[in-house]
């Protein structure tokens, strides 16, 4: 089989009502999405999304005429580009979509087939007042979620901890709360200092007292010793690694026992094939893997297939913070993914990734 064309369609997310990623001191004002469509000489077509794919056109010729089924070679090809420029993992997702269709199986089966559904956690994207966050946590619990992750802005720590406390008081103890400090995360141009270790240790101690299940990215990526100290001092579980750029760096973090939970996003970090390697390495050491999924519905779907295949857990991230961030907005160019009444996200059973692309929406939102 040969790849005959790679079509990129750049889309603009509908932003009414507005979504304010105000946990980040340098928030993004737009949320571009790019749909990748891989066409083959067999007539099979695969779709992927997640990264913007900016600059990919210069490398497209490296893939045309190659075999989509030789997936390791395709992964290596994408890595050689990653070394110089962008991370084009949505292309890998589109290739797995084709491989699944050839096999007649959902991609999750090709990754291990451990589960056909995963518990999802509501992952918040906006800063809300303690009262509003408590209300949203209760609403999420009523909707079937069993867990929620709250972001705390590094320049509004006290307000953030108050929001976690209010949420805990509202939902009680039979609902998991996680917190993301996003200190491994940087928007381009953000050169502000990270919070110092001593401050993070105090924050972690307070969050541990509130029964927080994990603290995500408490420190910059290089501060592995700091992450280990926070964990040893407070007993809180540490999560991280969502945007780590290479499998070598992730392997080194696992070797150093940096975290309890490893979170490379298959659409943004090291791709799907390599994420399975991360999951297996982490699991062998009695550590967890559950990917970051914050891109769009097709990115979430690629993560769901890998996560279900490799038995990720304890929850899969489900970006959800209404009214600003809903399944309809997140998945604006496909049939939205949603949890069932027990808080599970079901893996589609159709061959490939099983996305139902809304071609009218693609047309409507093409830039
Ligand atoms: Mg995060």
Boltz pocket constraint, residues with backbone or C-beta under 6 A from the ligand:
constraints:
  - pocket:
      binder: B
      contacts: [[A, 180], [A, 182], [A, 216], [A, 217], [A, 242], [A, 292]]
      max_distance: 6.0
